[in-house]
Amino acid sequence: MVGFVLGALAVILISVGFDSTNQWGLLLAGPAAPFALLGLSPAPVMIILGVVLGQAFFAWSKKRRAAQKTPLIALEVIATPQQRSAVFSMFMIVVLGSAVSFLIPLYIEIVQGRSSLRTALAIIPHSLSIFAAAVLVSRLYERLTLRHIARFAFGVVAAGLTLLAVVIRNEWDTLVVILALIVIGLGQGALVTVLFNVLAAASPEVLAGDVASLRGTTNNLAGAVGTALAGALLIGVLSASITMNLADNAVIPKELEAQVGLDNVTFVSNDRLLEVLGRTTVTPDQVAEAVRINTQARLRSLKICLVALTGLALVAIVPAGALPGHGGGDLPYSRKRNEKRVVGTPPMASQAAIRARGGADERGSGGVG
């Protein structure tokens, strides 16, 4: 019960803290913040408190294990550097995937003005590419090590994000969206399969439930962090860009800024902005200037956000180097599959091969394989 409370509070505080940075403020408390601690926003305070409770959860789990009692989750699933690298890499790819899933529909619907149905159709190839890569990546196990596959997959994701950042325009065609999403999806799908296989292979079968729980918690937490991170970065850059454009602007007076709240606008379409401006006494020149500022600021914020995500994908390549340096064919299920192939050999040779391979499995059972 203690472990459950500590773990649940940690996940809730971190998720809500990241998700509320836009409304409550990234550092200083904003007007929408429910309360302020010495002027600080509750969001970073909740994130820090969640991290502290997470450390307390692991400390409590170690205490339970030392007392020969059952912890909420077996710490053996993250005992080795390879396992921790797999968890961190899984966290990073889910963060990147959630951020992309947040930004692309936002761009298609707000900037391009497409319907939700068109947006869903445009994202289907992304989902299909994830599925295809997750299924087909096992064909690379005999040629590349798991470490190389993971690093290459993060590079593919970075390449797809770079493609989006380079070609993005306000008149961006949907075909380019689909192409970039397919590239990103291929990297995502390969990583999801490889990383889960590493976690599953590094732990005995009796801990399969703990591995699944760890993966689910990591996915949920990373999904919340990825969406919140993309939203906070997007709105932050948008606000800074609009503020810079409004500084000493000869067309839009300070009175209009205060009347419309243009210095605090969110990521909105030009039609929505025109609707708001239509309820004021602005001139046609002021309307055109406001639309220009909004259009340029949205484009700049999207570019910068995609570049930042590209940087995260490249950074993740480094810790992925701690993943196993052997091929996927050395995983337990792959060895069992290979054992079945000796059925067609002579009986004595088959039995000898199976006994030899079984002995190797027993000797290597303490490692990742």
VMD Tcl script that draws the C-alpha trace (Angstrom):
set ca {
  {0.00 0.00 0.00}
  {2.82 2.42 0.83}
  {4.54 1.66 -2.48}
  {1.28 2.10 -4.36}
  {0.59 5.50 -2.78}
  {4.15 6.74 -3.38}
  {4.21 5.54 -7.00}
  {0.73 6.82 -7.85}
  {1.35 10.25 -6.32}
  {4.69 10.53 -8.14}
  {3.16 9.77 -11.54}
  {0.15 12.05 -10.93}
  {2.22 15.01 -9.74}
  {4.72 14.77 -12.59}
  {1.99 14.36 -15.23}
  {-0.21 17.17 -13.94}
  {2.82 19.41 -13.39}
  {4.03 19.06 -16.98}
  {0.50 19.32 -18.36}
  {-0.21 22.56 -16.46}
  {2.90 24.53 -17.35}
  {1.04 26.46 -20.05}
  {-1.83 27.58 -17.82}
  {0.02 28.03 -14.52}
  {3.38 29.25 -15.77}
  {6.69 27.52 -16.43}
  {8.50 29.18 -13.51}
  {6.58 32.18 -12.17}
  {2.91 31.81 -11.27}
  {0.52 33.06 -13.93}
  {-2.98 34.49 -13.50}
  {-4.56 31.05 -14.01}
  {-2.46 29.37 -11.31}
  {-4.63 28.08 -8.42}
  {-2.00 29.22 -5.91}
  {1.58 30.47 -5.77}
  {4.50 29.50 -3.56}
  {6.58 32.63 -3.02}
  {5.59 33.70 -6.52}
  {6.53 30.36 -8.09}
  {4.16 28.44 -10.33}
  {2.74 25.23 -8.81}
  {3.77 23.30 -11.97}
  {7.55 23.04 -11.36}
  {6.94 22.50 -7.64}
  {4.67 19.52 -8.45}
  {7.23 18.09 -10.87}
  {10.04 18.30 -8.30}
  {7.83 16.83 -5.60}
  {6.84 14.02 -7.95}
  {10.50 13.20 -8.64}
  {11.19 13.15 -4.87}
  {8.27 10.78 -4.30}
  {9.54 8.61 -7.14}
  {12.89 8.28 -5.38}
  {11.02 7.49 -2.16}
  {9.13 4.74 -4.02}
  {12.38 3.07 -5.08}
  {13.84 3.45 -1.59}
  {10.73 1.83 -0.11}
  {10.91 -0.99 -2.65}
  {14.53 -1.68 -1.69}
  {13.53 -1.73 1.97}
  {10.78 -4.25 1.25}
  {13.19 -6.42 -0.69}
  {15.79 -6.28 2.12}
  {13.10 -7.45 4.54}
  {12.31 -10.34 2.16}
  {8.88 -8.92 1.40}
  {7.28 -8.41 -2.00}
  {7.65 -4.88 -3.42}
  {5.08 -3.34 -5.75}
  {7.46 -3.84 -8.68}
  {10.55 -6.04 -8.79}
  {13.64 -3.85 -8.99}
  {15.42 -6.61 -10.93}
  {13.75 -5.28 -14.09}
  {15.94 -2.14 -13.90}
  {18.96 -3.60 -12.12}
  {21.49 -3.47 -14.98}
  {22.69 -0.52 -17.11}
  {21.23 -2.22 -20.18}
  {17.78 -2.40 -18.60}
  {17.91 1.22 -17.45}
  {19.06 2.28 -20.89}
  {16.11 0.44 -22.43}
  {13.66 2.16 -20.06}
  {15.15 5.59 -20.73}
  {15.17 5.02 -24.49}
  {11.56 3.85 -24.36}
  {10.65 6.97 -22.39}
  {12.36 9.19 -24.97}
  {10.72 7.61 -28.02}
  {7.26 7.83 -26.43}
  {7.92 11.49 -25.56}
  {8.87 12.18 -29.18}
  {5.92 10.21 -30.54}
  {3.43 11.98 -28.27}
  {4.85 15.37 -29.22}
  {4.52 14.59 -32.93}
  {0.99 13.27 -32.43}
  {0.15 16.59 -30.77}
  {1.86 18.94 -33.23}
  {0.84 17.43 -36.57}
  {-2.97 17.46 -36.04}
  {-2.62 20.95 -34.59}
  {-0.82 22.10 -37.70}
  {-3.16 20.38 -40.19}
  {-6.34 21.66 -38.55}
  {-5.23 25.15 -37.48}
  {-2.81 26.19 -40.23}
  {-4.11 24.19 -43.16}
  {-7.73 24.43 -42.05}
  {-8.44 20.77 -42.76}
  {-11.24 18.83 -41.06}
  {-10.71 16.30 -38.30}
  {-11.50 13.50 -40.75}
  {-8.80 14.67 -43.16}
  {-6.39 14.92 -40.26}
  {-7.15 11.35 -39.21}
  {-6.65 10.10 -42.77}
  {-3.31 11.92 -42.98}
  {-2.08 10.24 -39.77}
  {-3.09 6.69 -40.78}
  {0.17 6.12 -42.76}
  {2.11 7.08 -39.63}
  {0.34 4.41 -37.60}
  {0.76 1.83 -40.35}
  {4.49 2.54 -40.61}
  {4.85 2.03 -36.85}
  {3.10 -1.34 -37.14}
  {5.15 -2.40 -40.16}
  {8.47 -1.48 -38.56}
  {7.54 -3.19 -35.29}
  {6.84 -6.43 -37.18}
  {9.68 -6.34 -39.71}
  {12.52 -5.12 -37.48}
  {13.17 -8.71 -36.35}
  {14.58 -9.37 -39.84}
  {17.53 -7.13 -38.90}
  {18.40 -9.16 -35.79}
  {20.79 -11.46 -37.68}
  {22.63 -8.55 -39.33}
  {22.78 -5.77 -36.71}
  {23.12 -5.66 -32.96}
  {20.27 -4.35 -30.85}
  {22.41 -1.36 -29.95}
  {22.96 -0.46 -33.60}
  {19.29 -0.92 -34.46}
  {18.23 1.42 -31.65}
  {20.77 4.08 -32.56}
  {19.85 3.87 -36.23}
  {16.14 4.10 -35.36}
  {16.67 7.25 -33.29}
  {18.59 8.67 -36.25}
  {15.66 7.87 -38.55}
  {13.27 9.67 -36.18}
  {15.62 12.67 -36.10}
  {15.76 12.66 -39.92}
  {11.96 12.69 -40.15}
  {11.67 15.54 -37.66}
  {14.35 17.48 -39.54}
  {12.42 16.98 -42.77}
  {9.34 18.51 -41.14}
  {11.29 21.47 -39.78}
  {12.94 22.19 -43.14}
  {10.00 21.91 -45.53}
  {7.25 23.26 -43.30}
  {5.39 26.16 -44.90}
  {2.00 27.72 -44.35}
  {0.93 26.16 -47.65}
  {2.52 22.83 -46.75}
  {1.06 19.99 -48.80}
  {-0.38 16.95 -47.05}
  {1.83 14.56 -49.08}
  {4.93 15.97 -47.38}
  {3.26 15.47 -44.01}
  {2.61 11.83 -44.86}
  {6.17 11.22 -46.08}
  {7.72 12.71 -42.95}
  {5.31 10.85 -40.68}
  {6.16 7.56 -42.38}
  {9.87 8.14 -41.76}
  {9.23 8.98 -38.09}
  {6.89 6.01 -37.71}
  {9.49 3.57 -39.03}
  {11.92 4.66 -36.33}
  {9.24 4.56 -33.63}
  {8.04 1.07 -34.49}
  {11.54 -0.39 -34.59}
  {12.42 1.13 -31.23}
  {9.26 -0.04 -29.48}
  {9.90 -3.66 -30.47}
  {13.64 -3.68 -29.77}
  {13.40 -1.95 -26.40}
  {10.59 -4.14 -25.11}
  {12.46 -7.26 -26.22}
  {15.54 -6.08 -24.33}
  {13.52 -5.59 -21.14}
  {11.73 -8.91 -21.52}
  {14.92 -10.85 -22.30}
  {16.87 -9.34 -19.41}
  {14.37 -10.60 -16.81}
  {13.17 -14.13 -15.99}
  {9.71 -15.16 -17.11}
  {8.39 -14.92 -13.56}
  {8.89 -11.14 -13.76}
  {6.97 -10.73 -17.03}
  {4.16 -8.94 -15.21}
  {6.64 -6.47 -13.69}
  {8.14 -5.78 -17.11}
  {4.68 -5.13 -18.57}
  {3.79 -2.83 -15.66}
  {7.04 -0.91 -16.05}
  {6.43 -0.51 -19.76}
  {2.85 0.69 -19.22}
  {3.84 3.21 -16.56}
  {6.70 4.49 -18.71}
  {4.41 4.89 -21.72}
  {1.72 6.73 -19.76}
  {4.15 9.08 -18.05}
  {6.13 9.75 -21.22}
  {2.94 10.39 -23.19}
  {1.85 13.08 -20.74}
  {5.32 14.63 -20.64}
  {5.67 14.62 -24.44}
  {2.34 16.33 -25.08}
  {2.90 18.88 -22.32}
  {6.47 19.57 -23.43}
  {5.42 20.17 -27.03}
  {2.54 22.39 -25.96}
  {4.63 24.44 -23.53}
  {7.42 24.94 -26.07}
  {4.99 25.78 -28.86}
  {3.03 28.36 -26.85}
  {6.17 29.77 -25.27}
  {7.87 30.42 -28.60}
  {4.61 31.73 -30.08}
  {4.13 34.19 -27.26}
  {7.74 35.40 -27.45}
  {7.51 35.79 -31.23}
  {4.28 37.80 -31.06}
  {5.66 39.99 -28.28}
  {8.76 40.70 -30.37}
  {6.65 41.62 -33.40}
  {4.39 43.91 -31.37}
  {7.28 45.82 -29.82}
  {7.27 49.34 -31.30}
  {4.84 48.24 -34.03}
  {3.71 51.34 -35.91}
  {0.53 49.76 -37.28}
  {-0.93 48.16 -34.14}
  {-1.20 50.61 -31.23}
  {-0.94 49.62 -27.57}
  {-4.64 50.30 -27.12}
  {-5.53 47.59 -29.63}
  {-3.15 45.12 -27.97}
  {-4.88 45.66 -24.65}
  {-8.36 45.52 -26.22}
  {-7.84 42.26 -28.11}
  {-5.19 40.68 -25.90}
  {-3.01 40.08 -28.94}
  {0.08 39.79 -26.77}
  {-1.45 36.73 -25.06}
  {-2.94 34.92 -28.06}
  {-2.85 31.13 -28.22}
  {-2.30 28.91 -31.25}
  {-5.39 29.91 -33.26}
  {-6.35 29.99 -36.91}
  {-6.50 33.19 -38.92}
  {-10.27 32.79 -39.23}
  {-10.59 32.74 -35.46}
  {-8.33 35.79 -35.18}
  {-10.41 37.65 -37.78}
  {-13.54 36.76 -35.82}
  {-12.08 38.32 -32.68}
  {-10.83 41.39 -34.52}
  {-14.24 41.81 -36.19}
  {-15.73 42.69 -32.80}
  {-13.42 45.69 -32.49}
  {-12.95 48.98 -34.34}
  {-9.71 48.01 -36.07}
  {-8.81 49.30 -39.51}
  {-8.16 47.02 -42.51}
  {-4.41 47.75 -42.25}
  {-4.39 46.72 -38.60}
  {-6.28 43.51 -39.40}
  {-3.78 42.61 -42.13}
  {-0.85 43.29 -39.80}
  {-2.35 41.19 -37.02}
  {-2.92 38.26 -39.42}
  {0.66 38.58 -40.70}
  {2.08 38.49 -37.17}
  {-0.05 35.49 -36.23}
  {0.90 33.58 -39.40}
  {4.63 34.17 -39.04}
  {4.65 33.47 -35.31}
  {2.84 30.14 -35.73}
  {5.25 29.01 -38.42}
  {8.30 30.02 -36.40}
  {7.05 28.29 -33.27}
  {6.37 25.05 -35.15}
  {9.83 25.09 -36.75}
  {11.59 25.71 -33.45}
  {9.55 23.03 -31.71}
  {10.40 20.44 -34.38}
  {14.08 21.39 -34.22}
  {14.01 20.95 -30.44}
  {12.46 17.49 -30.83}
  {15.16 16.64 -33.36}
  {17.74 17.54 -30.74}
  {16.07 15.21 -28.22}
  {16.14 12.36 -30.72}
  {19.85 12.91 -31.36}
  {20.61 13.12 -27.63}
  {18.83 9.78 -27.09}
  {21.34 8.10 -29.40}
  {24.03 8.39 -26.70}
  {22.31 6.45 -23.86}
  {21.07 3.93 -26.42}
  {24.72 2.86 -26.69}
  {24.31 0.99 -23.38}
  {21.89 -1.46 -24.98}
  {23.09 -5.05 -25.62}
  {25.82 -5.36 -28.22}
  {24.58 -8.74 -29.48}
  {22.04 -9.44 -32.19}
  {18.37 -10.13 -31.64}
  {19.02 -13.75 -32.60}
  {20.58 -14.20 -29.15}
  {17.32 -13.40 -27.39}
  {15.71 -16.39 -25.62}
  {12.71 -16.66 -27.91}
  {14.98 -16.54 -30.97}
  {17.12 -19.38 -29.60}
  {14.01 -21.46 -28.94}
  {12.88 -20.81 -32.48}
  {16.27 -21.88 -33.83}
  {16.14 -25.07 -31.76}
  {12.99 -26.11 -33.59}
  {14.88 -25.96 -36.89}
  {17.05 -28.97 -36.00}
  {14.08 -31.35 -36.27}
  {15.12 -32.30 -39.78}
  {18.65 -33.34 -38.72}
  {19.62 -36.87 -37.65}
  {18.30 -37.76 -34.17}
  {21.70 -38.02 -32.43}
  {22.95 -34.75 -33.96}
  {19.68 -33.06 -33.10}
  {19.80 -34.15 -29.47}
  {23.43 -33.16 -29.15}
  {22.78 -29.76 -30.66}
  {19.85 -29.16 -28.34}
  {21.80 -30.27 -25.27}
  {24.76 -28.07 -26.22}
  {22.53 -25.09 -26.85}
  {20.59 -25.72 -23.64}
  {23.82 -25.78 -21.65}
  {24.86 -22.49 -23.20}
  {21.49 -21.06 -22.24}
  {21.94 -22.18 -18.64}
  {25.40 -20.66 -18.44}
  {24.19 -17.38 -19.98}
  {20.95 -17.13 -18.02}
  {22.42 -14.56 -15.67}
  {23.05 -12.05 -18.47}
  {20.83 -10.09 -20.80}
  {20.32 -13.12 -23.03}
}
mol new
graphics top color blue
foreach p $ca { graphics top sphere $p radius 0.5 }
foreach p [lrange $ca 0 end-1] q [lrange $ca 1 end] { graphics top cylinder $p $q radius 0.2 }
display resetview
